[in-house]
Amino acid sequence: MVRLIVEGRSITAPATSSILQAYVQAGETLVEGVGCMGQGVCGSCRVMVRRADQQEVKTQLACETVVEDGMQVSFLDYLTPSSRHSYRMEDLTDSWQAPRKLLECFPEAPNCRHCGGCDRACPKGLDVQRGVNLAVEGSLAAAGQVFDECVMCNLCTVACPEYIRPNHLGLFARRMIASLSLRPADLMRRLEQIEHGGMAIDFDAPGARPPR
């Protein structure tokens, strides 16, 4: 068993627990938006973590970070930006337009300061800055691959001083590639499973429906 502090409260948990598991086992109520618990989307359980032997505070995901003795944890809310990037994939009918369309939707992208803040904030260890730079230079397929394992936690967006919203730019690049070329094989297989009843969805399961 280890002892740690979560949201200012001292709790005890098995050393093999994730932060999220330890928090639930301590009797705390989860807020809406924890994707793996049947709510919201993946990446919502973002936390700030300080380990007992370190001064540095790191951003991580509570679902995959194992507890340690003396660890201090605070959950992070996502600050909604004042403006959003709006687009319709249906409007993109020609791949020649893709680089120009990306810069129209994300005009802040060329302003990247190369500060590395997005890379340090990413709990998945993605090369976020490189993905943004690849997108700006028009290498959209390569940019999409950088963001392939992105869980949309928005930590890179919070860390970006130029308000680029790198994860949303990466998602746009991935959507663009899929809309203009062959769809991902795993996505096609999963949709076929759903259509033929091979994967049942229980809409009456607890948490299956998002709160209104």
QUIRANOR-V597253 format. One record per residue. RES is the residue in three letters. SS is DSSP state (H for helix, E for strand, L for the rest). NEAR is the number of other ideal C-beta (glycine too) atoms within 12 Angstrom. Layout:
{{RES | SS | NEAR} {RES | SS | NEAR}}
This chain:
{{MET | L | 15} {VAL | E | 23} {ARG | E | 21} {LEU | E | 36} {ILE | E | 29} {VAL | E | 37} {GLU | L | 24} {GLY | L | 12} {ARG | E | 19} {SER | E | 18} {ILE | E | 28} {THR | E | 20} {ALA | E | 31} {PRO | L | 18} {ALA | L | 17} {THR | L | 13} {SER | L | 27} {SER | E | 31} {ILE | H | 40} {LEU | H | 32} {GLN | H | 27} {ALA | H | 36} {TYR | H | 34} {VAL | H | 23} {GLN | H | 20} {ALA | L | 25} {GLY | L | 13} {GLU | L | 22} {THR | L | 12} {LEU | L | 28} {VAL | L | 22} {GLU | L | 19} {GLY | L | 27} {VAL | L | 31} {GLY | H | 24} {CYS | H | 23} {MET | H | 26} {GLY | L | 21} {GLN | L | 22} {GLY | L | 26} {VAL | L | 23} {CYS | L | 26} {GLY | L | 34} {SER | L | 32} {CYS | L | 42} {ARG | E | 44} {VAL | E | 37} {MET | E | 30} {VAL | E | 33} {ARG | E | 23} {ARG | L | 24} {ALA | L | 17} {ASP | L | 11} {GLN | L | 13} {GLN | L | 9} {GLU | L | 13} {VAL | L | 18} {LYS | E | 26} {THR | E | 35} {GLN | E | 37} {LEU | E | 36} {ALA | L | 42} {CYS | L | 31} {GLU | L | 24} {THR | L | 31} {VAL | E | 25} {VAL | L | 36} {GLU | L | 27} {ASP | L | 21} {GLY | L | 17} {MET | L | 35} {GLN | E | 30} {VAL | E | 40} {SER | E | 24} {PHE | E | 31} {LEU | L | 30} {ASP | L | 19} {TYR | L | 24} {LEU | L | 15} {THR | L | 11} {PRO | L | 16} {SER | L | 7} {SER | L | 13} {ARG | L | 13} {HIS | L | 27} {SER | L | 12} {TYR | L | 24} {ARG | L | 14} {MET | H | 21} {GLU | H | 10} {ASP | H | 15} {LEU | L | 27} {THR | L | 14} {ASP | L | 13} {SER | H | 18} {TRP | H | 12} {GLN | H | 21} {ALA | H | 32} {PRO | H | 28} {ARG | H | 18} {LYS | H | 30} {LEU | H | 38} {LEU | H | 26} {GLU | H | 19} {CYS | H | 31} {PHE | L | 39} {PRO | L | 19} {GLU | L | 27} {ALA | H | 37} {PRO | H | 21} {ASN | H | 19} {CYS | L | 31} {ARG | L | 19} {HIS | L | 19} {CYS | L | 20} {GLY | L | 21} {GLY | H | 24} {CYS | H | 44} {ASP | H | 27} {ARG | H | 23} {ALA | H | 32} {CYS | L | 39} {PRO | L | 37} {LYS | L | 31} {GLY | L | 21} {LEU | L | 31} {ASP | L | 26} {VAL | H | 42} {GLN | H | 33} {ARG | H | 25} {GLY | H | 41} {VAL | H | 46} {ASN | H | 28} {LEU | H | 28} {ALA | H | 43} {VAL | H | 30} {GLU | L | 20} {GLY | L | 23} {SER | L | 21} {LEU | H | 39} {ALA | H | 24} {ALA | H | 23} {ALA | H | 39} {GLY | H | 31} {GLN | H | 22} {VAL | H | 34} {PHE | L | 38} {ASP | L | 23} {GLU | L | 22} {CYS | L | 37} {VAL | L | 30} {MET | L | 31} {CYS | L | 41} {ASN | L | 37} {LEU | H | 38} {CYS | H | 45} {THR | H | 38} {VAL | H | 27} {ALA | H | 32} {CYS | L | 35} {PRO | L | 19} {GLU | L | 25} {TYR | L | 26} {ILE | L | 39} {ARG | L | 38} {PRO | H | 49} {ASN | H | 43} {HIS | H | 36} {LEU | H | 45} {GLY | H | 45} {LEU | H | 34} {PHE | H | 38} {ALA | H | 43} {ARG | H | 33} {ARG | H | 30} {MET | H | 36} {ILE | H | 29} {ALA | H | 24} {SER | H | 26} {LEU | H | 24} {SER | L | 16} {LEU | L | 10} {ARG | L | 17} {PRO | L | 18} {ALA | H | 11} {ASP | H | 12} {LEU | H | 15} {MET | H | 14} {ARG | H | 15} {ARG | H | 16} {LEU | H | 15} {GLU | H | 15} {GLN | H | 15} {ILE | H | 14} {GLU | H | 13} {HIS | L | 11} {GLY | L | 9} {GLY | L | 12} {MET | L | 13} {ALA | L | 13} {ILE | L | 14} {ASP | L | 11} {PHE | L | 11} {ASP | L | 9} {ALA | L | 12} {PRO | L | 10} {GLY | L | 19} {ALA | L | 14} {ARG | L | 15} {PRO | L | 14} {PRO | L | 11} {ARG | L | 4}}
